[in-house]
Amino acid sequence: MTLGSFQPRYRRSPHLIVYWNGEELVLHNYATGVAIAGSPAVVRALSALHGWRTADSVARQFAEFDPRLIARLLEELETLSMVERSDRAPSRVSRALALWEHWTPPAAFFHLATRDVPFGEPAETDAALRELARTTRSPSPLKRLKGARRVPLEAPDASGELAATLLSRRTWRRFGAEPVSRSQLATLLGLTWGVQRWASTDGQGTVALKTAPSGGARHNLEAYVLVRHVTGVPSGLYHYDPNGHALQCMRSGVPAAISTYVPNQTWYDDAACVVFMSAVFARAQWRYQYARAYRSVFLEAGHFCQTFCLVATHLGLAPFCTAAFADSRLERDLGIDGVTESAIYSCGVGTRPPGVEWAPWPHTDEVPTVHYPTCPRGRAASKRPPRKSGR
């Protein structure tokens, strides 16, 4: 077969996953997000492309097929991103994934395949959950061991400010009209993401110490602050410098609505500011060259988010957190690529609305009906608040 003086070479995409979905065989390139139905013949052809090969070379291996059919198949697979061509530069995402070498494919597949999912309208989601609850019972929130010997414990010591803060932490979805002060924002950022000490270690160099734990003290997180209503801080998008304890302005002026980045959660638009946490994965990848370490990055984000919410609660503010955000839209405005650095969590804060003890829903003063556990309560929790009706 003659294809001209120059023949491009082809190879299987290094970001290709093959799996069964019911009866369908799926070929999924997690770098491009393209998933197609496959067949044994296509898988056989892809298996032959573990290294760079011309269409002629592949055709000779599959002599039972017309060489022109093999050439067209390779062209189609290249169009669908299942294979790469030697005369075309790899994509930006593919180049960035080179840093994920030791975490590929498990962590890289999960990371990219779970991005940019659609989020339903709140009313539709609520209706769907109610319908689900009518047909399928929600799993129990508790695990019970039948027949196990029980050792009753004393009531927890719930005295002091720490316990009071822990017992008062809630997720707020309504906010007051008053702004958060600059000093409050400084306290939130400094006690959550600020570097408290630098420590020297043998063989690893200098590492940061903060108020929340990080696996191997890698501190993979960066904090970006969308300021909308903070006294003494102009509205805009900032990056927080945890060592110099300063905001670095990335975009000044009235920023986009918070719900631009957290779709269908318009109740957060009245918050004073939101902090988007990103992860610089190379920090963890340098030390932990196995895919399980991907988990530690998300555990770290959870630690820092809870610290933020507790500090906000201690300050008498109304914190919230959400993982439902528009990945690509947010990362575009943050100027990060979503692979070497990616948004992974968000939290925010506002002032509390007057006369409301807790606002779990945005448009009502009602709170869920509460019931108390069977164990004895601590001293600070002995006075139970009056029960209020559910929604």
C-alpha positions as CSV (number, residue, x, y, z in Angstrom):
1,M,0.0,0.0,0.0
2,T,1.3,3.4,-0.9
3,L,0.2,6.4,1.1
4,G,2.6,9.0,-0.3
5,S,6.2,9.9,0.4
6,F,5.4,10.6,4.1
7,Q,3.4,8.4,6.4
8,P,2.4,9.6,9.9
9,R,2.9,7.2,12.7
10,Y,0.2,6.3,15.1
11,R,0.1,5.1,18.7
12,R,-2.5,4.3,21.3
13,S,-3.3,7.3,23.5
14,P,-1.6,6.8,26.9
15,H,-4.8,8.2,28.5
16,L,-7.1,5.5,27.2
17,I,-9.2,3.3,29.6
18,V,-11.3,0.3,28.4
19,Y,-14.1,-1.0,30.5
20,W,-17.5,-2.7,30.3
21,N,-20.6,-0.7,31.0
22,G,-23.3,-3.4,31.1
23,E,-23.1,-5.1,27.7
24,E,-21.3,-2.3,26.1
25,L,-17.5,-2.1,25.7
26,V,-16.4,1.5,26.3
27,L,-13.2,3.2,25.2
28,H,-12.7,6.3,27.3
29,N,-9.9,8.9,26.9
30,Y,-9.9,10.7,30.2
31,A,-7.7,13.5,28.9
32,T,-10.2,14.6,26.3
33,G,-13.4,13.3,28.0
34,V,-14.4,11.3,24.9
35,A,-16.0,7.9,25.4
36,I,-17.1,5.7,22.6
37,A,-18.5,2.2,22.1
38,G,-15.8,-0.2,21.1
39,S,-15.6,-3.7,19.6
40,P,-13.1,-6.6,19.9
41,A,-11.7,-5.7,16.5
42,V,-11.0,-2.1,17.5
43,V,-9.5,-3.2,20.8
44,R,-7.3,-5.6,18.8
45,A,-6.1,-2.8,16.6
46,L,-5.4,-0.5,19.6
47,S,-3.4,-3.3,21.3
48,A,-1.1,-3.3,18.3
49,L,-0.4,0.4,18.8
50,H,1.6,0.3,22.0
51,G,4.4,2.1,20.1
52,W,4.6,4.4,17.1
53,R,3.6,2.6,13.9
54,T,2.7,3.5,10.3
55,A,-0.6,2.5,8.8
56,D,1.3,0.2,6.4
57,S,2.9,-1.6,9.4
58,V,-0.4,-2.1,11.1
59,A,-2.0,-3.3,7.9
60,R,0.6,-6.0,7.4
61,Q,-0.3,-7.3,10.9
62,F,-4.0,-7.5,10.0
63,A,-3.6,-9.1,6.5
64,E,-7.3,-10.3,6.5
65,F,-8.4,-6.7,6.2
66,D,-8.2,-4.3,3.3
67,P,-5.2,-1.9,4.0
68,R,-7.4,1.1,3.1
69,L,-9.9,0.0,5.8
70,I,-7.1,0.0,8.4
71,A,-5.9,3.4,7.3
72,R,-9.5,4.8,7.6
73,L,-9.8,3.2,11.0
74,L,-6.7,4.8,12.3
75,E,-7.8,8.2,11.0
76,E,-11.1,7.8,12.7
77,L,-9.6,6.7,16.0
78,E,-7.2,9.7,15.8
79,T,-10.2,12.0,15.3
80,L,-11.9,10.5,18.3
81,S,-8.6,10.9,20.3
82,M,-8.2,7.2,20.9
83,V,-4.9,7.3,19.1
84,E,-2.2,10.0,18.5
85,R,-0.4,11.0,15.4
86,S,3.3,11.7,15.3
87,D,3.0,14.9,13.2
88,R,0.5,16.5,15.6
89,A,1.5,18.1,18.9
90,P,0.0,16.6,22.0
91,S,-2.8,18.6,23.7
92,R,-2.2,20.9,26.7
93,V,-3.9,18.4,29.0
94,S,-1.8,15.5,27.7
95,R,1.4,17.5,28.3
96,A,0.3,18.4,31.8
97,L,-0.5,14.8,32.6
98,A,3.2,13.9,32.2
99,L,3.6,15.1,35.8
100,W,1.0,12.4,36.8
101,E,3.2,9.6,35.6
102,H,3.3,7.7,38.9
103,W,-0.4,8.4,39.6
104,T,-1.6,7.2,36.2
105,P,-4.1,5.8,35.4
106,P,-6.1,5.4,38.6
107,A,-5.9,8.9,40.1
108,A,-5.7,10.6,36.7
109,F,-8.8,8.8,35.4
110,F,-10.8,9.7,38.5
111,H,-9.6,13.3,38.5
112,L,-10.5,14.1,34.9
113,A,-13.6,11.8,34.5
114,T,-15.4,13.5,37.4
115,R,-15.0,17.1,36.3
116,D,-17.7,19.4,34.9
117,V,-20.7,17.3,35.8
118,P,-24.1,19.0,35.4
119,F,-25.9,20.2,38.5
120,G,-29.7,20.1,38.6
121,E,-32.0,22.9,39.7
122,P,-32.7,22.7,43.5
123,A,-36.4,22.2,43.1
124,E,-35.9,19.3,40.6
125,T,-33.2,17.7,42.8
126,D,-35.4,18.0,45.9
127,A,-38.3,16.4,44.1
128,A,-36.1,13.6,42.9
129,L,-34.9,12.9,46.4
130,R,-38.4,12.8,47.8
131,E,-39.4,10.4,45.1
132,L,-36.4,8.2,45.8
133,A,-37.2,8.2,49.5
134,R,-40.7,6.9,48.7
135,T,-39.3,3.9,46.9
136,T,-35.9,3.3,48.5
137,R,-35.1,3.7,52.1
138,S,-32.0,5.8,52.8
139,P,-29.1,3.8,54.3
140,S,-28.9,4.0,58.1
141,P,-26.5,6.7,59.4
142,L,-25.3,4.3,62.1
143,K,-23.7,0.9,62.3
144,R,-24.9,-1.4,65.1
145,L,-23.0,-4.5,66.3
146,K,-25.5,-7.0,67.5
147,G,-24.4,-8.8,70.7
148,A,-21.3,-6.8,71.3
149,R,-20.5,-5.9,74.9
150,R,-21.1,-2.2,75.6
151,V,-19.0,0.0,77.7
152,P,-20.9,3.2,78.6
153,L,-18.9,6.4,78.6
154,E,-19.1,9.5,80.7
155,A,-20.7,12.6,79.2
156,P,-18.3,14.6,77.1
157,D,-16.9,17.7,78.7
158,A,-18.6,20.3,76.6
159,S,-17.5,23.3,78.6
160,G,-15.2,26.0,77.3
161,E,-15.1,28.0,74.0
162,L,-13.8,25.2,71.8
163,A,-16.7,22.9,72.6
164,A,-19.2,25.8,72.2
165,T,-17.7,26.5,68.8
166,L,-17.8,22.9,67.7
167,L,-21.4,22.5,68.9
168,S,-22.5,25.7,67.1
169,R,-21.0,25.0,63.7
170,R,-23.6,24.9,61.0
171,T,-23.8,25.4,57.2
172,W,-25.6,28.7,56.5
173,R,-27.5,29.6,53.3
174,R,-28.8,33.0,54.4
175,F,-26.7,36.0,55.3
176,G,-27.1,39.4,56.8
177,A,-26.8,42.7,54.9
178,E,-23.8,43.8,57.0
179,P,-20.3,43.2,55.5
180,V,-17.6,41.0,56.9
181,S,-14.8,43.2,58.3
182,R,-11.3,43.2,57.0
183,S,-9.9,42.0,60.4
184,Q,-12.4,39.1,60.4
185,L,-11.3,38.1,56.9
186,A,-7.6,38.4,58.0
187,T,-8.3,36.1,61.0
188,L,-10.1,33.6,58.8
189,L,-7.3,33.4,56.3
190,G,-4.4,33.6,58.7
191,L,-5.7,30.9,61.1
192,T,-6.7,28.6,58.3
193,W,-4.2,28.8,55.5
194,G,-1.5,31.0,57.0
195,V,2.0,29.6,57.7
196,Q,2.5,29.4,61.4
197,R,6.1,28.1,61.4
198,W,8.7,26.8,59.0
199,A,10.5,23.6,60.0
200,S,13.7,22.1,58.6
201,T,13.7,18.3,57.9
202,D,16.4,15.9,56.9
203,G,16.3,15.1,53.3
204,Q,13.1,17.0,52.5
205,G,14.1,20.6,53.1
206,T,12.0,23.2,54.7
207,V,8.3,22.6,55.2
208,A,5.4,24.8,56.3
209,L,3.4,24.1,59.4
210,K,-0.2,25.3,59.5
211,T,-3.2,24.9,61.9
212,A,-4.5,21.9,59.9
213,P,-2.7,18.7,59.0
214,S,-1.3,17.9,55.6
215,G,0.1,14.5,54.5
216,G,3.9,14.7,54.7
217,A,3.5,18.5,55.4
218,R,3.2,18.9,51.6
219,H,0.5,21.6,52.0
220,N,-0.8,21.2,48.5
221,L,-3.5,23.8,48.8
222,E,-3.7,27.4,47.4
223,A,-6.5,29.7,48.5
224,Y,-8.2,32.2,46.1
225,V,-10.6,34.7,47.6
226,L,-13.6,36.2,45.7
227,V,-14.4,39.3,47.7
228,R,-17.8,40.9,47.3
229,H,-18.7,42.6,50.6
230,V,-15.7,43.1,53.0
231,T,-15.0,46.4,54.6
232,G,-11.6,47.8,53.7
233,V,-11.0,45.3,50.9
234,P,-12.0,46.3,47.4
235,S,-14.2,43.8,45.5
236,G,-12.3,41.5,43.3
237,L,-10.5,38.2,42.9
238,Y,-7.4,37.6,45.1
239,H,-4.8,35.0,45.8
240,Y,-3.8,34.6,49.4
241,D,-0.1,34.6,50.3
242,P,0.1,32.3,53.3
243,N,3.7,33.3,54.2
244,G,3.4,37.1,53.8
245,H,-0.3,37.1,55.1
246,A,-1.5,39.3,52.3
247,L,-4.0,39.3,49.5
248,Q,-2.6,39.5,45.9
249,C,-5.1,41.1,43.5
250,M,-5.7,39.1,40.4
251,R,-8.8,40.9,39.1
252,S,-10.2,44.1,40.6
253,G,-13.7,45.4,40.3
254,V,-17.1,43.8,41.0
255,P,-16.5,40.1,40.5
256,A,-18.9,37.6,39.0
257,A,-21.7,36.4,41.2
258,I,-20.7,33.5,43.4
259,S,-23.4,31.3,41.8
260,T,-21.5,31.7,38.5
261,Y,-19.0,29.3,39.9
262,V,-21.3,27.2,42.1
263,P,-24.2,26.6,39.7
264,N,-27.8,26.7,40.9
265,Q,-26.8,27.8,44.5
266,T,-27.9,31.4,44.2
267,W,-28.4,31.7,48.0
268,Y,-24.6,32.1,48.2
269,D,-24.7,35.2,46.1
270,D,-25.4,37.2,49.3
271,A,-22.3,36.0,51.1
272,A,-19.5,38.4,51.7
273,C,-16.7,36.3,50.2
274,V,-15.9,32.8,49.0
275,V,-12.6,31.0,49.1
276,F,-11.8,28.5,46.3
277,M,-9.2,25.9,47.3
278,S,-7.0,24.5,44.6
279,A,-4.4,21.7,44.8
280,V,-0.9,21.9,43.3
281,F,-0.5,18.2,42.8
282,A,3.2,18.2,42.1
283,R,3.8,18.8,45.8
284,A,2.3,15.5,46.8
285,Q,3.5,13.7,43.6
286,W,7.1,14.6,44.5
287,R,7.0,12.7,47.7
288,Y,4.3,10.1,47.2
289,Q,4.8,8.3,43.9
290,Y,1.7,6.1,44.1
291,A,-1.9,6.9,43.2
292,R,-3.3,6.4,46.7
293,A,-1.7,9.7,47.7
294,Y,-4.4,11.4,45.6
295,R,-6.8,10.8,48.5
296,S,-4.6,12.7,50.9
297,V,-5.1,15.9,48.9
298,F,-8.8,15.8,49.4
299,L,-8.5,14.8,53.0
300,E,-6.3,17.9,53.5
301,A,-9.0,20.1,51.9
302,G,-11.5,18.7,54.3
303,H,-9.2,19.5,57.3
304,F,-8.8,23.1,56.1
305,C,-12.4,23.7,55.3
306,Q,-13.5,22.6,58.8
307,T,-10.9,24.9,60.4
308,F,-12.3,27.7,58.3
309,C,-15.9,27.0,59.4
310,L,-14.9,26.7,63.1
311,V,-13.0,30.0,63.0
312,A,-15.9,31.7,61.3
313,T,-18.3,30.2,63.9
314,H,-16.1,31.5,66.7
315,L,-16.2,35.0,65.1
316,G,-20.0,34.9,65.1
317,L,-20.2,34.7,61.3
318,A,-22.2,32.4,59.0
319,P,-19.9,29.9,57.1
320,F,-20.7,27.4,54.4
321,C,-18.9,25.0,52.1
322,T,-19.7,23.3,48.8
323,A,-18.0,20.9,46.4
324,A,-20.6,21.6,43.6
325,F,-18.7,24.0,41.4
326,A,-18.2,24.5,37.7
327,D,-14.6,23.2,37.3
328,S,-13.6,24.6,33.9
329,R,-15.3,28.0,34.3
330,L,-13.7,28.5,37.7
331,E,-10.3,27.3,36.7
332,R,-10.3,29.5,33.6
333,D,-10.9,32.6,35.8
334,L,-8.3,31.5,38.3
335,G,-5.8,31.0,35.5
336,I,-5.0,27.4,36.3
337,D,-5.0,24.4,34.0
338,G,-7.1,21.9,36.0
339,V,-4.4,19.2,35.8
340,T,-1.2,20.5,37.4
341,E,-3.3,22.8,39.6
342,S,-7.0,22.1,40.0
343,A,-9.9,23.5,42.0
344,I,-11.1,20.9,44.6
345,Y,-13.2,22.6,47.2
346,S,-14.8,25.9,48.2
347,C,-16.0,27.6,51.4
348,G,-17.3,31.0,52.2
349,V,-18.8,33.3,54.8
350,G,-21.2,36.1,55.5
351,T,-22.6,37.9,58.4
352,R,-25.6,36.2,60.2
353,P,-29.1,37.5,59.4
354,P,-30.7,39.2,62.5
355,G,-33.1,37.1,64.5
356,V,-32.2,33.7,63.0
357,E,-30.4,31.1,65.0
358,W,-29.6,28.8,62.1
359,A,-30.4,29.1,58.4
360,P,-30.1,25.7,56.7
361,W,-32.4,26.8,53.9
362,P,-32.3,30.2,52.1
363,H,-35.9,31.3,52.0
364,T,-37.4,30.3,55.4
365,D,-36.8,30.8,59.1
366,E,-37.7,27.1,59.8
367,V,-35.0,24.6,60.7
368,P,-35.1,20.8,60.8
369,T,-36.9,19.0,63.6
370,V,-34.1,17.9,66.0
371,H,-33.9,14.7,68.0
372,Y,-31.1,14.0,70.5
373,P,-29.0,10.9,70.9
374,T,-29.5,8.4,73.7
375,C,-26.0,9.1,75.2
376,P,-25.7,11.6,78.1
377,R,-24.9,15.2,77.0
378,G,-22.1,17.4,78.2
379,R,-22.6,20.3,80.5
380,A,-22.6,23.0,77.8
381,A,-25.2,21.0,75.8
382,S,-27.5,20.4,78.8
383,K,-29.9,23.2,77.8
384,R,-31.6,22.0,74.7
385,P,-33.0,24.6,72.4
386,P,-36.7,24.4,71.6
387,R,-37.6,22.2,68.8
388,K,-38.8,23.8,65.6
389,S,-40.8,22.3,62.8
390,G,-39.2,20.9,59.7
391,R,-39.6,22.3,56.3
